[in-house]
Amino acid sequence: MIVFDRVSKAFADGTMAVNQLDLSVPNGELTVFVGSSGSGKTTALRMINRMIEPSSGIIAIDGVDVSTRDPVKLRLGIGYVIQDAGLMPHQRVIDNVATVPVLRGQSRRAARKAAYEVLERVGLDTKLATRYPAQLSGGEQQRVGVARALAADPPILLMDEPFSAVDPVVRHELQNEILRLQGELHKTIVFVTHDIDEALRLGDRVAVFKGGSLQQFGDPAQLLSRPANDFVSRFIGLGRGYRWLQLLDAAGLPLHDVDRVVAENISQTELSGGWAVVVGSGGVPIGWIDGEGVRRHRDGVPLTDSMNGVGSLFRPGGNLSQALDAALSSPAGIGVVVDDGGKVIGGVLADDVLAAVEAQRLAEHRGT
């Protein structure tokens, strides 16, 4: 466990970056420090590995005051990931990843062997091992940065806005990768971000900072349902209710039948009313079509111009936000549900999502 005990940091210009921070980061969980620029979140993280020294207070890891530890040895036992990866440009990927094991005394051969294994663990093709950082995409560089931090198998991982410099699609993929890795490794992770959506998606617990002071610390459901003050409420934003849906499991939602038509057979299809999902090879959905669309296709209009988009897809095991998005983005008013292989298995209705939300609300009300 990482414990902040009345920790403060004042810089020489008088700026109070962190003010009387009391916080316990549980072992094996992903804890997010979130706040706007200048809130103290990054300063708090960097005091854990003594990159910044506190002005007062104690930071302890598993009961040991970090100020009593040799800073170099301390850092070699803590993984560290930063924005833009921070890779050494003159070294190939494999040697970047092997850096910490080598510094800890492993032979270069053993360190490279471990580096190849961790590259695969973070989802990178080992063919990239001989490339230089400049030859990688932004997302690949960040994965290499994560691999380097994990190479020596540290119990603690510090991540300082690691995904803020990549585009939204790559960021979502990297977030998924961190969630997958954490599910396997159960590291103690402290993750810094300014993005409340990222914080709520990744964090087992979230610490909200403002002006160097901790405003609230709790799990995402607590922040969304019971913000501690007006600042936290405003920081989370007007979409608090929709964000809350992301935390609710969609297990138990009814799966409804949907009509399906194979793309190559549309000209022979009769749709008296309503909509059907157009499926391609293997039952994968490619769009929605109604009776008017079928008639237009018979008259020679290309299929792509005769049907509507399929909308967002929902997979069993997802959350209520994803289910609602699938239902609302569908022109037919019913979201397409697919299995892990992408094959259509049914549909989900917005009314069922709203009923599940109401059931959850009533259950929480009874529990208070």
Secondary structure as GFF3:
##gff-version 3
##sequence-region A 1 368
A	DSSP	beta_strand	2	10	.	.	.	ID=ss1
A	DSSP	beta_strand	16	25	.	.	.	ID=ss2
A	DSSP	beta_strand	30	34	.	.	.	ID=ss3
A	DSSP	alpha_helix	41	48	.	.	.	ID=ss4
A	DSSP	beta_strand	56	61	.	.	.	ID=ss5
A	DSSP	beta_strand	64	65	.	.	.	ID=ss6
A	DSSP	three_ten_helix	66	68	.	.	.	ID=ss7
A	DSSP	alpha_helix	71	76	.	.	.	ID=ss8
A	DSSP	beta_strand	78	82	.	.	.	ID=ss9
A	DSSP	alpha_helix	93	97	.	.	.	ID=ss10
A	DSSP	alpha_helix	99	103	.	.	.	ID=ss11
A	DSSP	alpha_helix	108	121	.	.	.	ID=ss12
A	DSSP	three_ten_helix	126	130	.	.	.	ID=ss13
A	DSSP	three_ten_helix	133	135	.	.	.	ID=ss14
A	DSSP	alpha_helix	138	150	.	.	.	ID=ss15
A	DSSP	beta_strand	156	160	.	.	.	ID=ss16
A	DSSP	alpha_helix	168	185	.	.	.	ID=ss17
A	DSSP	beta_strand	188	193	.	.	.	ID=ss18
A	DSSP	alpha_helix	196	202	.	.	.	ID=ss19
A	DSSP	beta_strand	205	210	.	.	.	ID=ss20
A	DSSP	beta_strand	213	218	.	.	.	ID=ss21
A	DSSP	alpha_helix	220	225	.	.	.	ID=ss22
A	DSSP	alpha_helix	230	236	.	.	.	ID=ss23
A	DSSP	alpha_helix	240	245	.	.	.	ID=ss24
A	DSSP	beta_strand	260	262	.	.	.	ID=ss25
A	DSSP	three_ten_helix	263	268	.	.	.	ID=ss26
A	DSSP	beta_strand	275	279	.	.	.	ID=ss27
A	DSSP	three_ten_helix	281	283	.	.	.	ID=ss28
A	DSSP	beta_strand	285	290	.	.	.	ID=ss29
A	DSSP	alpha_helix	291	298	.	.	.	ID=ss30
A	DSSP	alpha_helix	303	306	.	.	.	ID=ss31
A	DSSP	beta_strand	313	314	.	.	.	ID=ss32
A	DSSP	alpha_helix	320	328	.	.	.	ID=ss33
A	DSSP	beta_strand	334	338	.	.	.	ID=ss34
A	DSSP	beta_strand	344	349	.	.	.	ID=ss35
A	DSSP	alpha_helix	350	367	.	.	.	ID=ss36
###
